[in-house]
Amino acid sequence: MSLILIFFFITTIHLAHWSLAENNTAKFRPRECMALLKIKAELIDNAGRLSAWKDGIDCCDWEGILCDNQTYHVVAIDLHGSKNLSVARLSGNISQSLLDLPHLKYLDLSFNHFNEIQIPEFIGSLGNLHHLKLHSSYFSGLIPHNLGNLSILQLLDLGGNSLLIDTNLDWLSGFRSLEYLDLSNANLQRATTWLHAINKLPALKEIHLSNCQLLTPLTPVLNASNSLLVLDLYQNSLRSTPAFVWSLKNISSSLRYIDLSGNNLERNIFDVLGNLMSLSYLDLSNNQLGGGFPQASNNLSSLTSLRLVTANLNGQLRDLTMWLRDSTMLEDLFLANNNLSGPLPDMSRFSFLKTLSIEGNKLNGSLLRGNLRLPNLEYFEASRNKFSGRVPNLASCSSLMWLGLGMNMFDGTLTETIGYLSMLQYLSIPSNHLEGLISEAHLFNLSRLIILDLSSNSNLTVNISSSWNPPFQLGTLKLRDCKVGPHFPKWLQTQKKFENVDISNARISDTIPDWFWDSVDKRCNSINMSYNRIHGVLPDLSSSKLNLRTLDLSFNELSGPLPLLPQNMNNLDLSENRFSGTIHNFCHLKDRVLVLDISNNLLSGEIPEYCFLNLMSLYYLNFANNNFSGEISKSTTDLVCSVKSLHLRNNSFRGEIPRSLMKCRKLKILDLGENNFSGKIPGWLGNSMPELGVLILKSNKLYGELPSRLCHLTKIQVLDISMNQISGPIPKCFKYFTMLSSKEDPDRWHFRFEIARNDSSSFPDNADIMWKRMKVKYSNVLGLLKAIDLSSNNLSGEIPRELMSLVGLLGLNLSRNNLVGSIPHGVGQLGLLNFLDLSRNKLSGRIPPSLSQLNRLGMLHLSFNNLSGEIPWSDHLQTFDSATFMGNPGLCGPPLVSKPCPEDDEKKPPGDGDGDGDEEEDAFFNRDTYISTALGFIIAFWGVSGTLLFNRWWNITITEMFQDWFNVNRRRRVRRDFQNR
């Protein structure tokens, strides 16, 4: 009892203190301040935003609190957080003490983190609320219906949460004063009459229902309000049905802003929008508009911004400009990534235009100077079209800040008038056919230039005086494939703000001067000087000044030891150089570098155990074509393996395949070929690497049988165990190679072996594959290749008929083994096969007729077996010469011309004899043979090549194989040049 009296006494004194303060100098309501402290108590404030909320202090002065100037009641709480996710936000619970603030008109708890709790129902009892903002605060669950009790609410923002409704939106009908409604990201799929519900809000001016899974209305809205100004229905998959189009006609008379992007609207939507005299902003991007444009509209006179990006637009651009004939106030026009064609029409009528984005279309012809007389134009992006001729004189576009003309067909010299665009910050004209010189005259007045990209203009010479001091400080310089050399460009010494430098394949035959590394600023994160003839020794790059993330110096003539690296290096490519010595300087790269390629150098020595364990934390490791030796660490202690691609090809590693690889469960490519590994192939390879797609163990000293656990590699695409001493049968369980037994759409796996860097770029991984008895480096199309090579071993037994279920195979090589029995009759099921080699075995019996069904075969070898009988006849099989079947004494028939089958002799007409007649007949036969062979070749060539060209399964097609062939020969040429020097 005494405790209760003490508590009552203290409470009385406390309230008396608040009352005294209220009656004297303080201007606040003590009970409302107490309510705010209770609200604070249920919130988690890791950033200390509410640290000033303390007992006894005027709460009207607290952060986020607003009181009425006369009554001192709390009328507003604004505790919205930052949109920046790295800034701590309020969390916890929303206290019911809000009900102790009966005069509250404004409540903003947006951009906080309430951990997916439901919006409290008691908020519907705050009857004086005018504004309720809970945007992007991690609320979820049902939207309380009793929010409809807030009858004088003017603004309701619940967008950016994970909310849903269980009925229609009829509860909105109580909001007679509502002017702003945002329910974006809420699941409104059950709100089938959402458009009718909105129409019942007479004061509504702005509505946001983006990404709400709205269904297209089935019945039209008839008598609509004229108050609506903003309509945002982005990303809802709405269709332009007659009911929806009719409804838009009725509700759109006063609209100024419409966003219908990310839906399935079609061309008839234009019929609605052409008469909106007040419309200022229209976005129909990411729709299926198709077709052309309607006749000119006379009522879009207020339009200032039009966005039709990736809208499947067809037709001529001039038709669109005719539709916009009276939109003379237009400032922004975005038409990127459509199918618009024809020349660029005269745009000068849109004299207020600031942004013109037409990239990614099929526009062609010349850019005429008069068609771009736009003095207010600031942004002009026309890349990825088919524009041709000279780059126009754009001096009349005096406000231009962004000029993008890349990936077109511009030719000739670049006009020096480009230098008069004094406001220019971004100049990008890559991948054209420009020629001639770029000198100071083109750049002398571009004092604001930040990005300069002239790359992939192979006949363009950048000839800038070494003594010139440019007026600009570039952030990005891209001169790839231009003629910059032979000397290293000295004018780069003046540039102190580089972030990205690409002067690869720029014909530089020089050393990298010391001043370059000294001038590289901390903000520089990427340098690419690959495919030059840069020589010399790299200095110590571990200077604290360097902040490089990506460095590519591949395909040069650099020598000496591997350099020490900057602390933050993530991607390093030093391949195809002459670096020598050990890997010691790179052994400390644990948890820092993601991509490391030092292949094709002169590196040697053993890799210490600690070094290997550290490097296995990288994503990509390529040590191929060096002279590393010794055993690879077998230790799994403390090994954290993150590597996805490991290339150790063509070194002198020895010992068993290391057990440490068991922990590399993310591996997609493992290439241990052309080393001295010995022992049996471990079964754990099949259990430990569920993502493995390429396994190359060729040219080692492996022996024993193929373990059945290899069959667990369900995602394997390329299996090469050739040129070892493997014995025993081919496992029947190979049929469980899921990727090889499927004709699944290869586009899904095209980029399976793409290596992502942490700078948002990527590059295709590669592998050396024996294809049709030639070593080919596959990179861009590696994800499409499906092949098994078990050649040059001691395999025995029959070819399992289960292999014939691998219908996705493109190449199968079982040559040079001791296989017996017949060729499985189901071989015709391998309909995608392009390469089949069964030569130099002990196969017997007839060639199965189903072999003639393999119309995509480009190379076939059945030679040196014990096959017998007549070679099956088909137009395609007859395109292979006799070498395909030679060494089989029992085979007969074409194309073995010298070995006709006995039944063919019996079919000879009577009267055949010796002498001149035989010679004439032989001559005739030879002529027919040549003709049929030629015709057969033509038919086969177009049968195979046509398939390669048009069948999506053979995206390892002529174009792409030529690309790989070109890359291979380019590398061979570079290496040959190195060896000759």
QUINOR-V864136 format. One line per field, one symbol per residue. psi: psi as a letter, one per 20 degrees, with the letter a starting at -180 (. if undefined). burial: 1 if it has 16 or more other ideal C-beta (glycine too) atoms within 10 Angstrom, else 0. A space follows every 50 residues. Layout:
psi->???
burial->???
This chain:
psi->hhhgggghgggggghhgggghhiehqmroghhhhhhhhghhiqonhikhk hinqpiqoiiiqpjppqphgijqoiponkqaqioiipprqabqoqiihij mijphpookqlanklkrqpphihiimijphpookplklqraqpphihiim hjphpoojrjalrrqiaakhiiiimijphppokqiqokhimhkhhhghij nhjphppolqljkqqpqhqqpfnqqjhphpookpmikqqmrhggggghhh jjhjphppokqkalqahihhhhiiknhiphppokqlalgaabqrrppjjl iiphppolpljkpraqhhhghhhkhjmijphpookqlakqarrorojihm ijphpoojqkakqaaqopghiknniiphoookrlbkqaaqprokhimijp hpookqlbkqaaqppiihiimiiphooolrlbkqabqpahhiihjmijph poojrknijpponppiipnqiroqhppokpjrnhaiqpohiihiojkphp polqljkpnrroqhhghhiprhipippokrlalpaappaojjpihpkphp pokqlakqaarprqqqhjphopokrlbkqrbrjgijijjpjfphpookql akqarqoqghgghghiirhppojqlbkqaaqqpipjpjpooiphpoojql bkqraqppihihjmiiphpoojqlbkqraqpphihhhimijphpoojqlb kqaaqpqhihiimijphpookrlbkpaarpphiiijnghijqkqoihhjh khkpoprjkjrrqprrqopooljqppopfhjhiipoqpokrlakqaarop ihhiimiiphpookrlakqaarpphjhiimiipippojqlbkqraqpphi hiimijphppojqlbkqrappqpqhghiiqahhhiqjnhiqrrqjnhimq qghhhhjpqqipaabhhhghggggggghggghggggggggghgghhghhi phhlimagghhhgggggghggggggggghi.
burial->00000000000000000100010001011101111110110010100011 00100000110101101000011111101110000001111101101101 10111111111111000011001101001111111111100011101111 00111111111011100010110110111111111111001111111111 10011111111111111001100110011111111101111011101111 11011111111110111011011101011111111110100010001001 01111111111111111011101101101111111111011011101011 00111111111010001010011100111111111011001101011001 11111111011001101111100111111111010001110110110011 11111110011101000001010111111111111001100100100111 11111111001100011011000111111111111001001000011111 11111111100110110011111111111101100110100111111111 10100110001111111111111111010011100000101111111111 10100011011111001111111110100011001101100111111111 01000110111110111111111101000110111110111000010011 01101010000011111111100001011111111111111110110011 01111111111111111010001100111101111111111010011101 11110111111111101001110101111100011001001111110010 10000000000000000000000000000000100100010011001100 0011111001100100110000010001000
